Every structure is written in C-alpha cells, then in structure tokens.
C-alpha cells in the first residue's frame, strides 16, 4: 500500500503546546472600549444564567461543537485544542465575540475570589480552571465545504479553534458567540445582537501518570506549513499550529473521496527508554472493511519502527523530544465503503501495547 509516513523529532513541541494556554487569561481589560466591556459582561452574565439553569441557551448563530483533542502540556496539565462551527449565513457583520469557560465537574462549584483590601466596593471575580474571551473574531463567509462529499453549493460551516490547559478530569465547557454591538446615532434604538451559547462535556485524560499512552489521533484534511514562529496571540487563535512547522487542519467529518488522502497525526507518551534515552516503539496501521456481517481485514502499511536506528542521533526523550506517529495514505485503492483504521502502538522495551481506532468512509467523489 502506497503511503508516506510522518516521523519527526519534535524538540520544541512540548514547550509550544504548553505555552499556548498560559497567556490566554492575561488580557488587558483597559484596552476595551465601553461597548466592548458591555458586550463581555453580557456574555459572561448569560453563561452564568445558562450554567445555573435560569436561562435557556440561545443559538441564533448555528453554533455547534465539532471536536476536541488532548495533548500533554507541562506542570501536570493537559493541552486541549477544540473546534466549534458557526453558520456564516447567520452572522450579520462578519465578526463575533467569542467566549469560553471551563468548569470542573470533579470539584466543588467555583467560589468568588476574595476581594483585595481596597476592593470593598468591587464585585468579587469568580475563578474557573479556564476562562477567556476574544473580541471581533472573523467568521469566513462564502467558502465551499472542505469535504469533497458535500454539495458543491453548500457553504462550509465557519470554524473557530481555541484551547484551554487544565489538569486531568471531567469538565463542562461553555462556549458563547455574540455579534458585536453596532454603534447607533444618539437616540436611536439599539440593534439586537444575535448570540449563541452551548455546553459540552470534555473528559481530559491523564498523560502524567507514567502509563504508556498517546494523544488523540487527529484525522486531518491537510497539514499547512508554518514558515515562521507564531506569536502568542496567533497560537491562541490557531491552537492546531502548536506542533512545530506544520499546522493541522482537523477533519470535522470522516468522509473521504477516492481522490483524498487519509492523514493521521498523534504523539506518543511515557514510553520506556534505553540507557541513551532512546525509545523502541513500533506502530502498525491495519485497515478493516465493514459489512453487514461485521468486518474483515483489508490491508495494512509497512511497520513503523521508532528506535535508535531510525530516529535522528540527537533524539533524546530526556531533552523533551517527543515521538510523533502519522501516515498519509491515498484512498485511490480503497473501494467505496466504511472502514476502521486500527493503530497499534507497542513499547517493545516495556512489552506494552495499546490501540487507537479511526472510523471513516470512502466515497466516489
């Protein structure tokens, strides 16, 4: 089976993946004008009411949760990039204010932070594991669907990708999109702002317990090059670019045409190493075709070996380098139908094996 493998020693990946989330909550509120501050307060208040059950979540903008992924960060935390989609035809001005809040389901409800000595007349701020807002986020319009199977005339849902960094656990993630306030002449009635709020529960795995593991395997539409280091704000806006020189563009459905490639990316964690800090890991990619009676083996790629003989000489787990697994497999030889890709990862030094599955469908066009 023709395929291209992706094996890259990511020396800087750990630092990049972690730094994305560490700056997101340090916003300078003084840079916002009065209308923006009012918008932010309104979003937070509505999410408060939705979380308390005193308000039904509106969805004027067709806001939907699309996917989340999990990668190892630093300080016993995990990095969770996620994608939501908005219906661009419902966004009047081409921009939205984007707010996200992460609330732990494993801990008691957040309590207001104590006010400072000089803050007696100020309202205490409730602290959450993660809370952030971006103003005037562009919502692309007029784009065609990114999947080859969608109707040619169907506009693609507009993607918005963001992230949070938290300790392992179960969380409710509240996401809100709101059209920015439109300035009106003095005395004119304000223009109604469309708004949407959704809640999604996310289970964040523990990559710090020493157990052999992998990140989420991400099925991507493509890998876009990142020719130059991104700024902190760019990394916040593009969390799937936090992997060295390539930016993942995750697939939001699992349909591929025979003209497409199946592209998979993941990182491998907590593998045993030899005296030179080199791992000995193998990765198998086995394809099964599904039928009414179950499934049967279809094909496989060549065994991928990640060890002292195949990795760069400078590769060193102790130095923060990470093992990357991945394949780019053309679908031309796959008959139309439903498939399961079984990714089998084996730590030969520790005699441990784990599997990850990706289900997908191959169509004619």
C-alpha positions as semicolon CSV with decimal commas, in nm:
position;residue;x (nm);y (nm);z (nm)
1;X;0,000;0,000;0,000
2;X;0,145;0,336;-0,104
3;X;0,181;0,573;0,186
4;X;0,404;0,839;0,333
5;X;0,497;0,822;0,695
6;X;0,544;1,118;0,926
7;X;0,815;1,070;1,187
8;X;0,961;1,391;1,323
9;X;1,161;1,454;1,637
10;X;0,975;1,748;1,787
11;X;1,230;1,907;2,017
12;X;1,020;2,219;2,075
13;X;0,676;2,065;2,065
14;X;0,632;2,034;2,440
15;X;0,713;2,398;2,506
16;X;0,489;2,522;2,225
17;X;0,194;2,306;2,321
18;X;0,210;2,432;2,675
19;X;0,272;2,800;2,614
20;X;-0,046;2,845;2,411
21;X;-0,274;2,828;2,710
22;X;-0,060;3,006;2,964
23;X;-0,114;3,353;2,819
24;X;-0,481;3,334;2,728
25;X;-0,620;3,457;3,057
26;X;-0,393;3,763;3,086
27;X;-0,599;4,013;2,892
28;X;-0,566;4,388;2,939
29;X;-0,923;4,498;3,004
30;X;-0,819;4,863;2,983
31;X;-0,778;4,830;2,605
32;X;-1,151;4,762;2,559
33;X;-1,390;5,046;2,495
34;X;-1,718;5,081;2,684
35;X;-1,921;4,896;2,423
36;X;-1,678;4,602;2,426
37;X;-1,677;4,586;2,806
38;X;-2,056;4,583;2,799
39;X;-2,054;4,300;2,544
40;X;-1,813;4,093;2,756
41;X;-2,020;4,148;3,070
42;X;-2,337;4,047;2,883
43;X;-2,181;3,725;2,753
44;X;-2,047;3,625;3,095
45;X;-2,381;3,702;3,261
46;X;-2,573;3,491;3,008
47;X;-2,334;3,199;3,056
48;X;-2,380;3,236;3,433
49;X;-2,755;3,206;3,386
50;X;-2,729;2,909;3,147
51;X;-2,492;2,730;3,386
52;X;-2,730;2,797;3,677
53;X;-3,028;2,671;3,477
54;X;-3,212;3,003;3,498
55;X;-3,189;3,070;3,123
56;X;-3,223;2,856;2,815
57;X;-2,916;2,867;2,589
58;X;-2,998;3,068;2,275
59;X;-2,847;2,964;1,943
60;X;-2,906;3,241;1,691
61;X;-2,582;3,163;1,506
62;X;-2,597;2,786;1,450
63;X;-2,315;2,729;1,698
64;X;-2,207;2,362;1,721
65;X;-1,930;2,175;1,900
66;X;-1,720;1,996;1,635
67;X;-1,433;1,820;1,816
68;X;-1,175;1,833;2,092
69;X;-0,831;1,675;2,124
70;X;-0,588;1,624;2,410
71;X;-0,209;1,655;2,428
72;X;0,042;1,660;2,711
73;X;0,134;2,004;2,842
74;X;0,360;2,095;3,137
75;X;0,311;2,113;3,512
76;X;0,092;1,800;3,522
77;X;-0,157;1,969;3,290
78;X;-0,301;1,880;2,951
79;X;-0,346;2,097;2,642
80;X;-0,695;2,072;2,487
81;X;-0,749;2,238;2,149
82;X;-1,109;2,236;2,028
83;X;-1,317;2,345;1,729
84;X;-1,669;2,483;1,711
85;X;-1,854;2,585;1,397
86;X;-2,083;2,878;1,323
87;X;-2,329;2,916;1,035
88;X;-2,173;3,210;0,844
89;X;-2,503;3,296;0,678
90;X;-2,643;3,388;1,021
91;X;-2,361;3,628;1,114
92;X;-2,461;3,978;1,008
93;X;-2,136;4,170;1,029
94;X;-1,875;3,903;0,962
95;X;-1,735;3,903;1,318
96;X;-1,832;3,760;1,655
97;X;-1,717;3,799;2,013
98;X;-1,602;3,455;2,127
99;X;-1,608;3,348;2,493
100;X;-1,523;3,015;2,652
101;X;-1,537;2,897;3,013
102;X;-1,418;2,566;3,158
103;X;-1,584;2,438;3,476
104;X;-1,465;2,126;3,659
105;X;-1,724;1,857;3,727
106;X;-1,487;1,687;3,972
107;X;-1,451;1,982;4,209
108;X;-1,700;2,196;4,406
109;X;-1,857;2,489;4,226
110;X;-1,614;2,781;4,183
111;X;-1,624;3,033;4,464
112;X;-1,569;3,406;4,428
113;X;-1,209;3,510;4,468
114;X;-1,157;3,720;4,784
115;X;-1,160;4,094;4,724
116;X;-0,843;4,289;4,797
117;X;-0,810;4,537;5,082
118;X;-0,905;4,825;4,856
119;X;-1,178;4,638;4,670
120;X;-1,461;4,654;4,924
121;X;-1,695;4,813;4,675
122;X;-1,599;4,590;4,385
123;X;-1,769;4,268;4,291
124;X;-1,554;3,961;4,359
125;X;-1,445;3,773;4,048
126;X;-1,526;3,403;4,025
127;X;-1,226;3,199;3,919
128;X;-1,257;2,899;3,686
129;X;-0,998;2,648;3,563
130;X;-1,012;2,843;3,236
131;X;-1,199;3,148;3,109
132;X;-1,121;3,369;2,812
133;X;-1,275;3,598;2,551
134;X;-1,166;3,715;2,206
135;X;-1,339;4,015;2,050
136;X;-1,421;4,064;1,682
137;X;-1,321;3,716;1,567
138;X;-1,357;3,696;1,185
139;X;-1,617;3,449;1,055
140;X;-1,529;3,347;0,697
141;X;-1,819;3,366;0,455
142;X;-1,878;3,228;0,110
143;X;-1,640;2,933;0,144
144;X;-1,733;2,599;-0,004
145;X;-1,743;2,286;0,206
146;X;-1,399;2,147;0,294
147;X;-1,520;1,792;0,240
148;X;-1,539;1,658;-0,112
149;X;-1,867;1,480;-0,048
150;X;-2,072;1,788;0,035
151;X;-2,291;1,954;-0,224
152;X;-2,088;2,197;-0,431
153;X;-2,319;2,484;-0,346
154;X;-2,327;2,426;0,029
155;X;-2,134;2,688;0,229
156;X;-1,887;2,545;0,475
157;X;-1,953;2,598;0,844
158;X;-1,710;2,859;0,972
159;X;-1,454;2,705;1,207
160;X;-1,332;2,870;1,525
161;X;-1,050;2,686;1,705
162;X;-0,935;2,774;2,055
163;X;-0,786;2,584;2,351
164;X;-0,753;2,552;2,726
165;X;-0,494;2,397;2,957
166;X;-0,613;2,211;3,267
167;X;-0,529;1,922;3,496
168;X;-0,683;1,584;3,401
169;X;-1,051;1,550;3,483
170;X;-1,404;1,598;3,355
171;X;-1,514;1,949;3,258
172;X;-1,816;2,134;3,127
173;X;-1,705;2,375;2,856
174;X;-1,935;2,669;2,788
175;X;-1,887;2,846;2,456
176;X;-2,065;3,166;2,356
177;X;-2,064;3,366;2,033
178;X;-2,218;3,711;2,013
179;X;-2,240;3,967;1,738
180;X;-2,057;4,284;1,849
181;X;-2,263;4,588;1,937
182;X;-2,321;4,820;1,641
183;X;-2,287;5,193;1,724
184;X;-2,610;5,381;1,663
185;X;-2,688;5,752;1,633
186;X;-2,780;5,921;1,957
187;X;-3,140;5,845;2,048
188;X;-3,170;5,553;1,805
189;X;-3,285;5,216;1,929
190;X;-3,001;4,962;1,974
191;X;-2,971;4,687;1,714
192;X;-3,043;4,340;1,852
193;X;-2,728;4,128;1,877
194;X;-2,751;3,762;1,783
195;X;-2,597;3,531;2,042
196;X;-2,541;3,159;2,090
197;X;-2,437;2,950;2,392
198;X;-2,356;2,580;2,403
199;X;-2,226;2,345;2,672
200;X;-2,010;2,042;2,600
201;X;-1,862;1,794;2,849
202;X;-1,498;1,702;2,794
203;X;-1,302;1,424;2,964
204;X;-0,934;1,521;2,979
205;X;-0,703;1,217;3,008
206;X;-0,401;1,193;3,236
207;X;-0,075;1,182;3,041
208;X;0,131;1,240;3,359
209;X;0,066;0,911;3,539
210;X;0,360;0,733;3,375
211;X;0,138;0,494;3,180
212;X;0,216;0,426;2,815
213;X;-0,027;0,640;2,616
214;X;-0,089;0,853;2,307
215;X;-0,253;1,185;2,239
216;X;-0,577;1,195;2,048
217;X;-0,513;1,063;1,695
218;X;-0,614;1,354;1,472
219;X;-0,751;1,280;1,127
220;X;-0,662;1,586;0,921
221;X;-0,775;1,729;0,591
222;X;-0,421;1,852;0,534
223;X;-0,107;1,985;0,700
224;X;-0,038;2,352;0,631
225;X;0,322;2,476;0,657
226;X;0,408;2,725;0,930
227;X;0,702;2,912;0,772
228;X;0,780;3,131;1,073
229;X;0,726;3,109;1,450
230;X;0,383;3,232;1,552
231;X;0,318;3,500;1,808
232;X;0,145;3,420;2,135
233;X;-0,184;3,560;2,007
234;X;-0,153;3,364;1,682
235;X;-0,104;3,044;1,880
236;X;-0,413;3,124;2,088
237;X;-0,612;3,177;1,769
238;X;-0,460;2,874;1,594
239;X;-0,401;2,604;1,857
240;X;-0,352;2,330;1,597
241;X;-0,039;2,515;1,482
242;X;0,136;2,431;1,811
243;X;0,324;2,136;1,661
244;X;0,646;2,267;1,513
245;X;0,649;2,360;1,144
246;X;0,306;2,226;1,046
247;X;-0,047;2,328;1,128
248;X;-0,307;2,054;1,147
249;X;-0,641;2,114;0,977
250;X;-0,858;1,850;1,151
251;X;-1,137;1,685;0,956
252;X;-1,479;1,757;1,102
253;X;-1,636;1,451;0,943
254;X;-1,494;1,113;0,845
255;X;-1,586;1,102;0,476
256;X;-1,308;1,080;0,220
257;X;-1,325;1,055;-0,156
258;X;-1,104;0,824;-0,359
259;X;-0,907;1,133;-0,456
260;X;-0,825;1,216;-0,093
261;X;-0,557;1,103;0,147
262;X;-0,617;0,975;0,498
263;X;-0,381;1,185;0,711
264;X;-0,327;1,091;1,075
265;X;-0,119;1,261;1,345
266;X;-0,056;1,173;1,711
267;X;0,211;1,192;1,980
268;X;0,333;0,900;2,192
269;X;0,389;0,942;2,566
270;X;0,559;0,767;2,858
271;X;0,746;0,505;2,658
272;X;1,037;0,326;2,823
273;X;1,385;0,425;2,708
274;X;1,726;0,262;2,696
275;X;2,046;0,388;2,858
276;X;2,083;0,650;2,581
277;X;1,728;0,784;2,637
278;X;1,615;0,627;2,309
279;X;1,278;0,451;2,280
280;X;1,195;0,132;2,095
281;X;0,839;0,169;1,969
282;X;0,660;0,014;1,672
283;X;0,341;0,139;1,509
284;X;0,110;-0,075;1,294
285;X;-0,169;0,060;1,073
286;X;-0,427;-0,209;0,997
287;X;-0,738;-0,141;0,787
288;X;-1,064;-0,331;0,821
289;X;-1,363;-0,300;0,589
290;X;-1,707;-0,309;0,748
291;X;-2,003;-0,505;0,621
292;X;-2,346;-0,615;0,742
293;X;-2,188;-0,924;0,896
294;X;-1,915;-0,741;1,082
295;X;-1,575;-0,651;0,942
296;X;-1,278;-0,817;0,778
297;X;-0,912;-0,732;0,730
298;X;-0,848;-0,521;0,419
299;X;-0,488;-0,404;0,414
300;X;-0,201;-0,265;0,620
301;X;0,100;-0,038;0,583
302;X;0,460;-0,128;0,649
303;X;0,557;-0,148;1,016
304;X;0,684;0,184;1,151
305;X;0,983;0,150;1,384
306;X;1,087;0,432;1,616
307;X;1,416;0,342;1,779
308;X;1,785;0,429;1,798
309;X;1,839;0,309;1,441
310;X;1,557;0,509;1,278
311;X;1,543;0,828;1,487
312;X;1,791;1,116;1,447
313;X;2,111;1,069;1,651
314;X;2,029;1,376;1,863
315;X;1,685;1,244;1,961
316;X;1,664;1,236;2,339
317;X;1,346;1,182;2,543
318;X;1,514;1,337;2,849
319;X;1,570;1,658;2,648
320;X;1,197;1,693;2,582
321;X;1,187;1,539;2,237
322;X;0,859;1,367;2,153
323;X;0,767;1,071;1,938
324;X;0,531;1,155;1,655
325;X;0,328;0,897;1,470
326;X;0,142;0,953;1,148
327;X;0,065;0,841;0,797
328;X;-0,057;0,987;0,470
329;X;-0,242;0,715;0,282
330;X;-0,408;0,770;-0,060
331;X;-0,763;0,638;-0,083
332;X;-0,743;0,554;-0,455
333;X;-0,707;0,180;-0,391
334;X;-0,991;0,168;-0,134
335;X;-1,330;0,054;-0,268
336;X;-1,623;0,269;-0,159
337;X;-1,746;0,170;0,185
338;X;-1,697;0,200;0,560
339;X;-1,362;0,127;0,725
340;X;-1,188;0,109;1,059
341;X;-0,822;0,201;1,092
342;X;-0,661;0,021;1,385
343;X;-0,346;0,194;1,507
344;X;-0,146;-0,047;1,721
345;X;0,139;0,111;1,918
346;X;0,386;-0,116;2,100
347;X;0,655;-0,022;2,350
348;X;0,890;-0,314;2,295
349;X;1,115;-0,225;2,590
350;X;0,820;-0,232;2,830
351;X;0,626;-0,507;2,646
352;X;0,314;-0,287;2,637
353;X;0,068;-0,241;2,350
354;X;-0,227;-0,007;2,303
355;X;-0,464;0,051;2,014
356;X;-0,648;0,353;1,877
357;X;-0,930;0,336;1,621
358;X;-1,041;0,577;1,348
359;X;-1,362;0,503;1,159
360;X;-1,403;0,657;0,813
361;X;-1,600;0,624;0,492
362;X;-1,468;0,624;0,133
363;X;-1,696;0,768;-0,134
364;X;-1,666;0,801;-0,511
365;X;-1,631;1,180;-0,506
